[in-house]
Amino acid sequence: MRHQKRIHDYGIKIGRLETGRYNAITDVEGVTVGHVTLSDQSMQTGVTAILPHTGNTFKEKLIASSHIINGFGKTMGTIQMQELGVLETPIILTNTLSIGTAADALIQYMLEQNPEIGRSTGTVNPVIGECNDMFLNDVRAQFIEKEHVFQAIHNASTEFEEGSVGAGTGMLCYSLKGGIGTASRQFQLAHGEYTIGVLVLSNFGILSDLMMNGRAIGQELKEELLQSWEERDKGSIMIIVATDLPVSERQLNRIIKRSVAGLSRTGSIITHGSGEVIIGFSTATKIPHDNPNHCLTIPAIHEEDMDTAFRAVGEAVEESVLNSLVTATHVIGRDGNERPAFKDLIQEFNIRLA
Protein backbone atom coordinates (compact mmCIF):
# COMPACT_ATOMS: atom_id res chain seq x y z
CA MET A 1 0.00 0.00 0.00
CA ARG A 2 0.91 3.69 0.11
CA HIS A 3 2.03 3.81 -3.53
CA GLN A 4 4.01 0.58 -3.37
CA LYS A 5 3.98 -1.76 -6.37
CA ARG A 6 2.04 -4.84 -5.33
CA ILE A 7 1.43 -8.20 -6.98
CA HIS A 8 -1.68 -7.04 -8.89
CA ASP A 9 0.38 -4.16 -10.35
CA TYR A 10 2.48 -6.81 -12.10
CA GLY A 11 -0.65 -8.00 -13.91
CA ILE A 12 -1.25 -11.01 -11.67
CA LYS A 13 -4.74 -11.64 -10.29
CA ILE A 14 -4.90 -14.10 -7.44
CA GLY A 15 -8.13 -16.10 -7.21
CA ARG A 16 -11.68 -15.24 -8.23
CA LEU A 17 -13.08 -12.91 -5.59
CA GLU A 18 -12.90 -9.12 -5.59
CA THR A 19 -10.68 -7.15 -3.24
CA GLY A 20 -11.68 -4.35 -0.90
CA ARG A 21 -10.81 -0.68 -1.34
CA TYR A 22 -7.28 -1.01 0.04
CA ASN A 23 -6.88 -4.73 -0.67
CA ALA A 24 -5.73 -4.94 2.94
CA ILE A 25 -6.74 -6.17 6.37
CA THR A 26 -7.96 -2.62 7.03
CA ASP A 27 -10.81 -3.13 4.56
CA VAL A 28 -12.53 -4.67 7.59
CA GLU A 29 -14.09 -1.55 9.09
CA GLY A 30 -12.41 -0.40 12.31
CA VAL A 31 -9.18 -2.36 11.83
CA THR A 32 -5.96 -0.30 11.73
CA VAL A 33 -2.26 -1.17 11.48
CA GLY A 34 0.84 0.67 12.69
CA HIS A 35 4.58 0.07 12.40
CA VAL A 36 7.84 1.08 14.02
CA THR A 37 10.88 0.21 11.89
CA LEU A 38 14.41 -0.06 13.30
CA SER A 39 16.91 -0.33 10.45
CA ASP A 40 20.59 0.50 11.03
CA GLN A 41 23.35 -2.00 10.20
CA SER A 42 22.97 -4.96 12.63
CA MET A 43 19.65 -3.56 13.91
CA GLN A 44 17.02 -4.80 11.44
CA THR A 45 13.81 -5.31 13.36
CA GLY A 46 10.63 -3.58 14.49
CA VAL A 47 7.08 -3.76 15.74
CA THR A 48 3.74 -4.06 13.96
CA ALA A 49 0.48 -3.41 15.82
CA ILE A 50 -2.96 -4.54 14.64
CA LEU A 51 -5.82 -2.71 16.36
CA PRO A 52 -9.05 -4.72 15.94
CA HIS A 53 -11.49 -1.85 16.38
CA THR A 54 -11.56 1.83 17.29
CA GLY A 55 -13.03 1.37 20.77
CA ASN A 56 -11.69 -0.16 23.98
CA THR A 57 -10.96 -3.79 23.13
CA PHE A 58 -10.88 -4.85 26.78
CA LYS A 59 -14.37 -3.49 27.44
CA GLU A 60 -15.70 -4.63 24.05
CA LYS A 61 -14.07 -7.95 23.24
CA LEU A 62 -14.30 -9.68 19.87
CA ILE A 63 -14.99 -13.26 18.86
CA ALA A 64 -11.52 -14.73 18.22
CA SER A 65 -9.67 -17.96 17.60
CA SER A 66 -6.19 -19.24 16.81
CA HIS A 67 -4.86 -22.22 14.91
CA ILE A 68 -1.39 -23.75 14.84
CA ILE A 69 -0.34 -25.36 11.57
CA ASN A 70 3.17 -26.04 12.93
CA GLY A 71 3.99 -25.06 16.49
CA PHE A 72 7.62 -23.98 16.21
CA GLY A 73 6.89 -20.58 17.76
CA LYS A 74 6.69 -18.46 20.91
CA THR A 75 3.30 -16.78 20.51
CA MET A 76 1.63 -15.40 23.66
CA GLY A 77 -2.05 -15.15 24.54
CA THR A 78 -3.49 -17.94 22.42
CA ILE A 79 -4.22 -20.34 25.31
CA GLN A 80 -6.83 -18.07 26.87
CA MET A 81 -8.08 -17.13 23.42
CA GLN A 82 -8.77 -20.79 22.69
CA GLU A 83 -10.47 -21.27 26.06
CA LEU A 84 -12.72 -18.18 26.01
CA GLY A 85 -12.95 -17.47 22.30
CA VAL A 86 -12.33 -13.72 22.58
CA LEU A 87 -9.70 -11.09 21.82
CA GLU A 88 -9.34 -8.27 24.36
CA THR A 89 -6.18 -6.41 23.28
CA PRO A 90 -4.47 -5.24 20.10
CA ILE A 91 -2.20 -7.82 18.45
CA ILE A 92 1.52 -7.04 18.51
CA LEU A 93 4.04 -8.64 16.13
CA THR A 94 7.81 -8.46 16.65
CA ASN A 95 10.92 -10.68 16.76
CA THR A 96 11.27 -13.85 18.82
CA LEU A 97 13.39 -12.50 21.67
CA SER A 98 11.32 -9.33 22.09
CA ILE A 99 8.00 -10.94 22.95
CA GLY A 100 8.52 -10.24 26.64
CA THR A 101 9.10 -6.54 26.03
CA ALA A 102 6.12 -6.40 23.70
CA ALA A 103 3.92 -8.08 26.30
CA ASP A 104 5.09 -5.71 29.05
CA ALA A 105 4.33 -2.72 26.83
CA LEU A 106 0.93 -3.99 25.75
CA ILE A 107 -0.02 -4.76 29.36
CA GLN A 108 1.04 -1.25 30.39
CA TYR A 109 -1.00 0.23 27.54
CA MET A 110 -4.07 -1.74 28.58
CA LEU A 111 -3.64 -0.81 32.26
CA GLU A 112 -3.54 2.87 31.32
CA GLN A 113 -6.69 2.46 29.26
CA ASN A 114 -8.49 0.40 31.92
CA PRO A 115 -7.77 1.37 35.57
CA GLU A 116 -10.11 -1.37 36.80
CA ILE A 117 -7.77 -4.17 35.60
CA GLY A 118 -6.23 -5.89 38.60
CA ARG A 119 -8.43 -3.95 41.00
CA SER A 120 -12.16 -4.41 40.55
CA THR A 121 -11.86 -6.92 37.69
CA GLY A 122 -9.38 -9.58 36.57
CA THR A 123 -6.18 -9.25 34.58
CA VAL A 124 -5.68 -8.94 30.82
CA ASN A 125 -4.55 -11.35 28.10
CA PRO A 126 -1.97 -9.67 25.78
CA VAL A 127 -1.67 -11.28 22.34
CA ILE A 128 1.86 -11.28 20.88
CA GLY A 129 3.13 -12.96 17.72
CA GLU A 130 6.73 -13.37 16.57
CA CYS A 131 9.12 -14.58 13.92
CA ASN A 132 12.89 -15.06 14.14
CA ASP A 133 14.83 -12.33 12.28
CA MET A 134 18.30 -13.42 13.47
CA PHE A 135 19.86 -13.71 9.98
CA LEU A 136 19.60 -9.98 9.27
CA ASN A 137 19.04 -8.68 12.80
CA ASP A 138 21.20 -9.05 15.91
CA VAL A 139 18.32 -10.61 17.80
CA ARG A 140 20.45 -11.08 20.93
CA ALA A 141 20.79 -7.29 21.28
CA GLN A 142 17.04 -7.02 21.95
CA PHE A 143 16.67 -3.61 20.34
CA ILE A 144 12.91 -3.44 20.88
CA GLU A 145 11.84 -1.19 23.75
CA LYS A 146 8.39 -0.59 25.20
CA GLU A 147 8.26 2.84 23.60
CA HIS A 148 8.42 1.21 20.15
CA VAL A 149 5.24 -0.75 20.92
CA PHE A 150 3.47 2.41 22.09
CA GLN A 151 4.57 4.19 18.90
CA ALA A 152 3.34 1.36 16.67
CA ILE A 153 -0.08 1.50 18.35
CA HIS A 154 -0.13 5.30 18.02
CA ASN A 155 0.85 5.06 14.33
CA ALA A 156 -2.04 2.75 13.46
CA SER A 157 -3.95 3.76 10.32
CA THR A 158 -6.08 2.28 7.56
CA GLU A 159 -3.18 2.77 5.11
CA PHE A 160 0.26 1.37 5.91
CA GLU A 161 3.42 0.14 4.23
CA GLU A 162 4.30 -3.45 3.40
CA GLY A 163 7.54 -5.35 2.96
CA SER A 164 10.66 -4.46 4.96
CA VAL A 165 8.86 -2.47 7.64
CA GLY A 166 7.78 -2.91 11.24
CA ALA A 167 8.08 -6.47 12.48
CA GLY A 168 8.99 -7.45 8.91
CA THR A 169 12.16 -5.36 8.74
CA GLY A 170 14.55 -8.29 9.21
CA MET A 171 12.42 -11.16 7.91
CA LEU A 172 13.12 -13.45 4.94
CA CYS A 173 10.67 -15.18 2.62
CA TYR A 174 11.57 -17.94 0.17
CA SER A 175 15.27 -17.09 0.70
CA LEU A 176 14.63 -13.50 -0.42
CA LYS A 177 13.63 -10.45 1.57
CA GLY A 178 10.17 -10.85 3.08
CA GLY A 179 8.17 -9.12 5.80
CA ILE A 180 4.71 -7.57 6.02
CA GLY A 181 2.06 -8.32 3.40
CA THR A 182 -1.67 -7.81 3.30
CA ALA A 183 -4.73 -8.43 1.11
CA SER A 184 -8.52 -8.70 1.36
CA ARG A 185 -11.50 -10.30 -0.28
CA GLN A 186 -15.12 -9.15 -0.38
CA PHE A 187 -18.11 -11.35 -1.13
CA GLN A 188 -21.88 -11.21 -1.18
CA LEU A 189 -24.12 -13.55 0.76
CA ALA A 190 -27.92 -13.49 0.86
CA HIS A 191 -27.88 -11.40 4.03
CA GLY A 192 -25.14 -8.88 3.18
CA GLU A 193 -21.70 -8.05 1.84
CA TYR A 194 -18.71 -9.13 3.92
CA THR A 195 -14.93 -8.76 4.00
CA ILE A 196 -12.07 -11.00 5.03
CA GLY A 197 -8.73 -9.23 5.44
CA VAL A 198 -5.33 -10.80 6.08
CA LEU A 199 -1.97 -9.53 7.27
CA VAL A 200 1.11 -11.76 7.26
CA LEU A 201 4.56 -11.55 8.77
CA SER A 202 6.43 -13.78 6.31
CA ASN A 203 9.70 -15.42 7.30
CA PHE A 204 9.68 -18.90 5.77
CA GLY A 205 10.41 -21.00 2.71
CA ILE A 206 13.26 -21.77 0.31
CA LEU A 207 13.69 -20.12 -3.08
CA SER A 208 13.31 -23.28 -5.17
CA ASP A 209 9.79 -23.84 -3.75
CA LEU A 210 8.37 -20.38 -4.53
CA MET A 211 5.24 -20.46 -6.67
CA MET A 212 3.49 -17.40 -8.04
CA ASN A 213 -0.03 -17.97 -9.33
CA GLY A 214 0.92 -21.53 -10.33
CA ARG A 215 4.25 -20.58 -11.88
CA ALA A 216 7.49 -22.02 -10.50
CA ILE A 217 9.16 -18.61 -10.37
CA GLY A 218 11.52 -19.72 -7.60
CA GLN A 219 13.12 -22.34 -9.80
CA GLU A 220 13.55 -19.76 -12.57
CA LEU A 221 15.24 -17.31 -10.24
CA LYS A 222 17.49 -19.97 -8.73
CA GLU A 223 18.73 -20.94 -12.20
CA GLU A 224 19.41 -17.30 -13.05
CA LEU A 225 21.28 -16.60 -9.83
CA LEU A 226 23.79 -19.42 -10.40
CA GLN A 227 24.99 -19.22 -6.81
CA SER A 228 24.61 -21.22 -3.64
CA TRP A 229 21.59 -20.10 -1.65
CA GLU A 230 20.88 -21.49 1.75
CA GLU A 231 18.18 -24.05 1.05
CA ARG A 232 16.98 -24.71 4.56
CA ASP A 233 13.77 -23.27 5.94
CA LYS A 234 14.38 -21.95 9.46
CA GLY A 235 11.64 -19.35 9.53
CA SER A 236 7.99 -18.91 10.38
CA ILE A 237 4.87 -17.02 9.42
CA MET A 238 2.29 -15.19 11.48
CA ILE A 239 -1.10 -14.89 9.77
CA ILE A 240 -3.66 -12.44 11.15
CA VAL A 241 -7.19 -12.82 9.80
CA ALA A 242 -9.88 -10.18 10.35
CA THR A 243 -13.48 -10.30 9.19
CA ASP A 244 -16.82 -8.58 9.68
CA LEU A 245 -18.60 -11.86 9.02
CA PRO A 246 -20.93 -12.80 11.91
CA VAL A 247 -19.53 -16.12 13.09
CA SER A 248 -19.20 -18.20 16.21
CA GLU A 249 -15.74 -18.95 17.59
CA ARG A 250 -16.05 -22.47 16.15
CA GLN A 251 -16.92 -21.15 12.69
CA LEU A 252 -14.08 -18.65 12.82
CA ASN A 253 -11.67 -21.44 13.68
CA ARG A 254 -12.85 -23.40 10.65
CA ILE A 255 -12.26 -20.35 8.46
CA ILE A 256 -8.76 -19.52 9.67
CA LYS A 257 -7.67 -23.16 9.29
CA ARG A 258 -8.15 -22.69 5.53
CA SER A 259 -5.25 -20.22 5.54
CA VAL A 260 -3.07 -23.24 4.85
CA ALA A 261 -4.58 -23.51 1.35
CA GLY A 262 -3.28 -20.07 0.37
CA LEU A 263 0.05 -20.64 2.08
CA SER A 264 0.56 -23.89 0.20
CA ARG A 265 -0.25 -22.27 -3.15
CA THR A 266 2.83 -20.05 -2.69
CA GLY A 267 4.98 -23.18 -2.31
CA SER A 268 5.20 -23.76 1.44
CA ILE A 269 5.55 -27.37 2.59
CA ILE A 270 5.31 -26.45 6.31
CA THR A 271 8.79 -27.60 7.31
CA HIS A 272 9.97 -28.82 10.72
CA GLY A 273 11.62 -25.55 11.75
CA SER A 274 8.95 -23.20 10.46
CA GLY A 275 6.23 -22.05 12.85
CA GLU A 276 2.91 -21.29 11.16
CA VAL A 277 0.47 -19.61 13.55
CA ILE A 278 -2.88 -18.03 12.69
CA ILE A 279 -4.88 -15.61 14.81
CA GLY A 280 -8.34 -14.56 13.68
CA PHE A 281 -11.09 -12.25 14.93
CA SER A 282 -14.51 -11.05 13.86
CA THR A 283 -15.71 -7.48 14.38
CA ALA A 284 -19.36 -8.41 13.85
CA THR A 285 -20.09 -8.97 17.55
CA LYS A 286 -18.69 -7.08 20.52
CA ILE A 287 -18.75 -8.99 23.81
CA PRO A 288 -19.06 -6.68 26.85
CA HIS A 289 -16.53 -7.23 29.63
CA ASP A 290 -19.13 -6.42 32.29
CA ASN A 291 -22.04 -8.81 32.77
CA PRO A 292 -25.13 -7.17 31.23
CA ASN A 293 -27.44 -9.43 33.28
CA HIS A 294 -29.19 -10.68 30.19
CA CYS A 295 -28.39 -13.29 27.57
CA LEU A 296 -26.05 -12.22 24.81
CA THR A 297 -27.20 -12.45 21.21
CA ILE A 298 -24.40 -13.61 18.94
CA PRO A 299 -25.41 -13.89 15.26
CA ALA A 300 -23.77 -16.52 13.09
CA ILE A 301 -23.95 -17.48 9.45
CA HIS A 302 -25.32 -20.83 8.27
CA GLU A 303 -22.76 -23.56 7.65
CA GLU A 304 -23.74 -23.59 3.97
CA ASP A 305 -22.25 -20.07 3.66
CA MET A 306 -18.83 -21.18 4.86
CA ASP A 307 -17.36 -22.23 1.52
CA THR A 308 -17.21 -18.67 0.23
CA ALA A 309 -15.37 -17.61 3.38
CA PHE A 310 -12.97 -20.55 2.95
CA ARG A 311 -12.18 -19.39 -0.59
CA ALA A 312 -11.77 -15.78 0.54
CA VAL A 313 -9.26 -16.49 3.29
CA GLY A 314 -7.18 -18.77 1.06
CA GLU A 315 -6.99 -16.16 -1.69
CA ALA A 316 -6.17 -13.36 0.74
CA VAL A 317 -3.39 -15.35 2.44
CA GLU A 318 -1.83 -16.27 -0.90
CA GLU A 319 -1.85 -12.67 -2.10
CA SER A 320 -0.60 -11.36 1.25
CA VAL A 321 2.47 -13.60 1.11
CA LEU A 322 3.22 -12.52 -2.46
CA ASN A 323 2.74 -8.86 -1.51
CA SER A 324 5.23 -9.28 1.33
CA LEU A 325 7.77 -10.43 -1.27
CA VAL A 326 7.21 -7.93 -4.08
CA THR A 327 7.11 -4.88 -1.79
CA ALA A 328 10.21 -5.80 0.23
CA THR A 329 13.50 -3.97 -0.30
CA HIS A 330 17.10 -5.20 -0.28
CA VAL A 331 18.48 -5.27 3.27
CA ILE A 332 22.06 -5.64 4.52
CA GLY A 333 22.16 -6.47 8.20
CA ARG A 334 24.09 -8.30 10.90
CA ASP A 335 27.67 -9.31 9.97
CA GLY A 336 27.04 -8.15 6.42
CA ASN A 337 24.31 -10.75 5.88
CA GLU A 338 21.96 -9.68 3.14
CA ARG A 339 18.97 -10.73 1.13
CA PRO A 340 17.93 -9.18 -2.18
CA ALA A 341 14.48 -7.92 -3.02
CA PHE A 342 12.34 -9.98 -5.38
CA LYS A 343 11.52 -6.87 -7.43
CA ASP A 344 15.22 -6.14 -8.02
CA LEU A 345 15.91 -9.68 -9.22
CA ILE A 346 13.11 -9.80 -11.78
CA GLN A 347 14.28 -6.46 -13.13
CA GLU A 348 17.90 -7.57 -13.25
CA PHE A 349 17.06 -10.77 -15.13
CA ASN A 350 14.29 -9.18 -17.21
CA ILE A 351 11.69 -11.66 -16.00
CA ARG A 352 8.08 -10.83 -16.83
CA LEU A 353 5.50 -12.03 -14.32
CA ALA A 354 2.43 -11.77 -16.54
C-alpha positions as CSV (number, residue, x, y, z in Angstrom):
1,M,0.0,0.0,0.0
2,R,0.9,3.7,0.1
3,H,2.0,3.8,-3.5
4,Q,4.0,0.6,-3.4
5,K,4.0,-1.8,-6.4
6,R,2.0,-4.8,-5.3
7,I,1.4,-8.2,-7.0
8,H,-1.7,-7.0,-8.9
9,D,0.4,-4.2,-10.3
10,Y,2.5,-6.8,-12.1
11,G,-0.7,-8.0,-13.9
12,I,-1.2,-11.0,-11.7
13,K,-4.7,-11.6,-10.3
14,I,-4.9,-14.1,-7.4
15,G,-8.1,-16.1,-7.2
16,R,-11.7,-15.2,-8.2
17,L,-13.1,-12.9,-5.6
18,E,-12.9,-9.1,-5.6
19,T,-10.7,-7.2,-3.2
20,G,-11.7,-4.4,-0.9
21,R,-10.8,-0.7,-1.3
22,Y,-7.3,-1.0,0.0
23,N,-6.9,-4.7,-0.7
24,A,-5.7,-4.9,2.9
25,I,-6.7,-6.2,6.4
26,T,-8.0,-2.6,7.0
27,D,-10.8,-3.1,4.6
28,V,-12.5,-4.7,7.6
29,E,-14.1,-1.6,9.1
30,G,-12.4,-0.4,12.3
31,V,-9.2,-2.4,11.8
32,T,-6.0,-0.3,11.7
33,V,-2.3,-1.2,11.5
34,G,0.8,0.7,12.7
35,H,4.6,0.1,12.4
36,V,7.8,1.1,14.0
37,T,10.9,0.2,11.9
38,L,14.4,-0.1,13.3
39,S,16.9,-0.3,10.5
40,D,20.6,0.5,11.0
41,Q,23.4,-2.0,10.2
42,S,23.0,-5.0,12.6
43,M,19.7,-3.6,13.9
44,Q,17.0,-4.8,11.4
45,T,13.8,-5.3,13.4
46,G,10.6,-3.6,14.5
47,V,7.1,-3.8,15.7
48,T,3.7,-4.1,14.0
49,A,0.5,-3.4,15.8
50,I,-3.0,-4.5,14.6
51,L,-5.8,-2.7,16.4
52,P,-9.0,-4.7,15.9
53,H,-11.5,-1.9,16.4
54,T,-11.6,1.8,17.3
55,G,-13.0,1.4,20.8
56,N,-11.7,-0.2,24.0
57,T,-11.0,-3.8,23.1
58,F,-10.9,-4.8,26.8
59,K,-14.4,-3.5,27.4
60,E,-15.7,-4.6,24.1
61,K,-14.1,-7.9,23.2
62,L,-14.3,-9.7,19.9
63,I,-15.0,-13.3,18.9
64,A,-11.5,-14.7,18.2
65,S,-9.7,-18.0,17.6
66,S,-6.2,-19.2,16.8
67,H,-4.9,-22.2,14.9
68,I,-1.4,-23.8,14.8
69,I,-0.3,-25.4,11.6
70,N,3.2,-26.0,12.9
71,G,4.0,-25.1,16.5
72,F,7.6,-24.0,16.2
73,G,6.9,-20.6,17.8
74,K,6.7,-18.5,20.9
75,T,3.3,-16.8,20.5
76,M,1.6,-15.4,23.7
77,G,-2.0,-15.2,24.5
78,T,-3.5,-17.9,22.4
79,I,-4.2,-20.3,25.3
80,Q,-6.8,-18.1,26.9
81,M,-8.1,-17.1,23.4
82,Q,-8.8,-20.8,22.7
83,E,-10.5,-21.3,26.1
84,L,-12.7,-18.2,26.0
85,G,-13.0,-17.5,22.3
86,V,-12.3,-13.7,22.6
87,L,-9.7,-11.1,21.8
88,E,-9.3,-8.3,24.4
89,T,-6.2,-6.4,23.3
90,P,-4.5,-5.2,20.1
91,I,-2.2,-7.8,18.5
92,I,1.5,-7.0,18.5
93,L,4.0,-8.6,16.1
94,T,7.8,-8.5,16.6
95,N,10.9,-10.7,16.8
96,T,11.3,-13.8,18.8
97,L,13.4,-12.5,21.7
98,S,11.3,-9.3,22.1
99,I,8.0,-10.9,23.0
100,G,8.5,-10.2,26.6
101,T,9.1,-6.5,26.0
102,A,6.1,-6.4,23.7
103,A,3.9,-8.1,26.3
104,D,5.1,-5.7,29.0
105,A,4.3,-2.7,26.8
106,L,0.9,-4.0,25.8
107,I,0.0,-4.8,29.4
108,Q,1.0,-1.2,30.4
109,Y,-1.0,0.2,27.5
110,M,-4.1,-1.7,28.6
111,L,-3.6,-0.8,32.3
112,E,-3.5,2.9,31.3
113,Q,-6.7,2.5,29.3
114,N,-8.5,0.4,31.9
115,P,-7.8,1.4,35.6
116,E,-10.1,-1.4,36.8
117,I,-7.8,-4.2,35.6
118,G,-6.2,-5.9,38.6
119,R,-8.4,-4.0,41.0
120,S,-12.2,-4.4,40.5
121,T,-11.9,-6.9,37.7
122,G,-9.4,-9.6,36.6
123,T,-6.2,-9.2,34.6
124,V,-5.7,-8.9,30.8
125,N,-4.5,-11.3,28.1
126,P,-2.0,-9.7,25.8
127,V,-1.7,-11.3,22.3
128,I,1.9,-11.3,20.9
129,G,3.1,-13.0,17.7
130,E,6.7,-13.4,16.6
131,C,9.1,-14.6,13.9
132,N,12.9,-15.1,14.1
133,D,14.8,-12.3,12.3
134,M,18.3,-13.4,13.5
135,F,19.9,-13.7,10.0
136,L,19.6,-10.0,9.3
137,N,19.0,-8.7,12.8
138,D,21.2,-9.1,15.9
139,V,18.3,-10.6,17.8
140,R,20.4,-11.1,20.9
141,A,20.8,-7.3,21.3
142,Q,17.0,-7.0,22.0
143,F,16.7,-3.6,20.3
144,I,12.9,-3.4,20.9
145,E,11.8,-1.2,23.8
146,K,8.4,-0.6,25.2
147,E,8.3,2.8,23.6
148,H,8.4,1.2,20.2
149,V,5.2,-0.7,20.9
150,F,3.5,2.4,22.1
151,Q,4.6,4.2,18.9
152,A,3.3,1.4,16.7
153,I,-0.1,1.5,18.4
154,H,-0.1,5.3,18.0
155,N,0.8,5.1,14.3
156,A,-2.0,2.8,13.5
157,S,-4.0,3.8,10.3
158,T,-6.1,2.3,7.6
159,E,-3.2,2.8,5.1
160,F,0.3,1.4,5.9
161,E,3.4,0.1,4.2
162,E,4.3,-3.4,3.4
163,G,7.5,-5.3,3.0
164,S,10.7,-4.5,5.0
165,V,8.9,-2.5,7.6
166,G,7.8,-2.9,11.2
167,A,8.1,-6.5,12.5
168,G,9.0,-7.4,8.9
169,T,12.2,-5.4,8.7
170,G,14.5,-8.3,9.2
171,M,12.4,-11.2,7.9
172,L,13.1,-13.5,4.9
173,C,10.7,-15.2,2.6
174,Y,11.6,-17.9,0.2
175,S,15.3,-17.1,0.7
176,L,14.6,-13.5,-0.4
177,K,13.6,-10.4,1.6
178,G,10.2,-10.8,3.1
179,G,8.2,-9.1,5.8
180,I,4.7,-7.6,6.0
181,G,2.1,-8.3,3.4
182,T,-1.7,-7.8,3.3
183,A,-4.7,-8.4,1.1
184,S,-8.5,-8.7,1.4
185,R,-11.5,-10.3,-0.3
186,Q,-15.1,-9.2,-0.4
187,F,-18.1,-11.3,-1.1
188,Q,-21.9,-11.2,-1.2
189,L,-24.1,-13.5,0.8
190,A,-27.9,-13.5,0.9
191,H,-27.9,-11.4,4.0
192,G,-25.1,-8.9,3.2
193,E,-21.7,-8.1,1.8
194,Y,-18.7,-9.1,3.9
195,T,-14.9,-8.8,4.0
196,I,-12.1,-11.0,5.0
197,G,-8.7,-9.2,5.4
198,V,-5.3,-10.8,6.1
199,L,-2.0,-9.5,7.3
200,V,1.1,-11.8,7.3
201,L,4.6,-11.6,8.8
202,S,6.4,-13.8,6.3
203,N,9.7,-15.4,7.3
204,F,9.7,-18.9,5.8
205,G,10.4,-21.0,2.7
206,I,13.3,-21.8,0.3
207,L,13.7,-20.1,-3.1
208,S,13.3,-23.3,-5.2
209,D,9.8,-23.8,-3.7
210,L,8.4,-20.4,-4.5
211,M,5.2,-20.5,-6.7
212,M,3.5,-17.4,-8.0
213,N,0.0,-18.0,-9.3
214,G,0.9,-21.5,-10.3
215,R,4.3,-20.6,-11.9
216,A,7.5,-22.0,-10.5
217,I,9.2,-18.6,-10.4
218,G,11.5,-19.7,-7.6
219,Q,13.1,-22.3,-9.8
220,E,13.5,-19.8,-12.6
221,L,15.2,-17.3,-10.2
222,K,17.5,-20.0,-8.7
223,E,18.7,-20.9,-12.2
224,E,19.4,-17.3,-13.1
225,L,21.3,-16.6,-9.8
226,L,23.8,-19.4,-10.4
227,Q,25.0,-19.2,-6.8
228,S,24.6,-21.2,-3.6
229,W,21.6,-20.1,-1.7
230,E,20.9,-21.5,1.8
231,E,18.2,-24.1,1.0
232,R,17.0,-24.7,4.6
233,D,13.8,-23.3,5.9
234,K,14.4,-22.0,9.5
235,G,11.6,-19.4,9.5
236,S,8.0,-18.9,10.4
237,I,4.9,-17.0,9.4
238,M,2.3,-15.2,11.5
239,I,-1.1,-14.9,9.8
240,I,-3.7,-12.4,11.2
241,V,-7.2,-12.8,9.8
242,A,-9.9,-10.2,10.4
243,T,-13.5,-10.3,9.2
244,D,-16.8,-8.6,9.7
245,L,-18.6,-11.9,9.0
246,P,-20.9,-12.8,11.9
247,V,-19.5,-16.1,13.1
248,S,-19.2,-18.2,16.2
249,E,-15.7,-19.0,17.6
250,R,-16.1,-22.5,16.1
251,Q,-16.9,-21.1,12.7
252,L,-14.1,-18.6,12.8
253,N,-11.7,-21.4,13.7
254,R,-12.8,-23.4,10.7
255,I,-12.3,-20.3,8.5
256,I,-8.8,-19.5,9.7
257,K,-7.7,-23.2,9.3
258,R,-8.2,-22.7,5.5
259,S,-5.3,-20.2,5.5
260,V,-3.1,-23.2,4.8
261,A,-4.6,-23.5,1.3
262,G,-3.3,-20.1,0.4
263,L,0.0,-20.6,2.1
264,S,0.6,-23.9,0.2
265,R,-0.2,-22.3,-3.1
266,T,2.8,-20.1,-2.7
267,G,5.0,-23.2,-2.3
268,S,5.2,-23.8,1.4
269,I,5.6,-27.4,2.6
270,I,5.3,-26.5,6.3
271,T,8.8,-27.6,7.3
272,H,10.0,-28.8,10.7
273,G,11.6,-25.5,11.8
274,S,8.9,-23.2,10.5
275,G,6.2,-22.0,12.8
276,E,2.9,-21.3,11.2
277,V,0.5,-19.6,13.6
278,I,-2.9,-18.0,12.7
279,I,-4.9,-15.6,14.8
280,G,-8.3,-14.6,13.7
281,F,-11.1,-12.3,14.9
282,S,-14.5,-11.0,13.9
283,T,-15.7,-7.5,14.4
284,A,-19.4,-8.4,13.8
285,T,-20.1,-9.0,17.5
286,K,-18.7,-7.1,20.5
287,I,-18.7,-9.0,23.8
288,P,-19.1,-6.7,26.9
289,H,-16.5,-7.2,29.6
290,D,-19.1,-6.4,32.3
291,N,-22.0,-8.8,32.8
292,P,-25.1,-7.2,31.2
293,N,-27.4,-9.4,33.3
294,H,-29.2,-10.7,30.2
295,C,-28.4,-13.3,27.6
296,L,-26.1,-12.2,24.8
297,T,-27.2,-12.4,21.2
298,I,-24.4,-13.6,18.9
299,P,-25.4,-13.9,15.3
300,A,-23.8,-16.5,13.1
301,I,-23.9,-17.5,9.4
302,H,-25.3,-20.8,8.3
303,E,-22.8,-23.6,7.6
304,E,-23.7,-23.6,4.0
305,D,-22.3,-20.1,3.7
306,M,-18.8,-21.2,4.9
307,D,-17.4,-22.2,1.5
308,T,-17.2,-18.7,0.2
309,A,-15.4,-17.6,3.4
310,F,-13.0,-20.5,3.0
311,R,-12.2,-19.4,-0.6
312,A,-11.8,-15.8,0.5
313,V,-9.3,-16.5,3.3
314,G,-7.2,-18.8,1.1
315,E,-7.0,-16.2,-1.7
316,A,-6.2,-13.4,0.7
317,V,-3.4,-15.3,2.4
318,E,-1.8,-16.3,-0.9
319,E,-1.9,-12.7,-2.1
320,S,-0.6,-11.4,1.3
321,V,2.5,-13.6,1.1
322,L,3.2,-12.5,-2.5
323,N,2.7,-8.9,-1.5
324,S,5.2,-9.3,1.3
325,L,7.8,-10.4,-1.3
326,V,7.2,-7.9,-4.1
327,T,7.1,-4.9,-1.8
328,A,10.2,-5.8,0.2
329,T,13.5,-4.0,-0.3
330,H,17.1,-5.2,-0.3
331,V,18.5,-5.3,3.3
332,I,22.1,-5.6,4.5
333,G,22.2,-6.5,8.2
334,R,24.1,-8.3,10.9
335,D,27.7,-9.3,10.0
336,G,27.0,-8.2,6.4
337,N,24.3,-10.8,5.9
338,E,22.0,-9.7,3.1
339,R,19.0,-10.7,1.1
340,P,17.9,-9.2,-2.2
341,A,14.5,-7.9,-3.0
342,F,12.3,-10.0,-5.4
343,K,11.5,-6.9,-7.4
344,D,15.2,-6.1,-8.0
345,L,15.9,-9.7,-9.2
346,I,13.1,-9.8,-11.8
347,Q,14.3,-6.5,-13.1
348,E,17.9,-7.6,-13.3
349,F,17.1,-10.8,-15.1
350,N,14.3,-9.2,-17.2
351,I,11.7,-11.7,-16.0
352,R,8.1,-10.8,-16.8
353,L,5.5,-12.0,-14.3
354,A,2.4,-11.8,-16.5
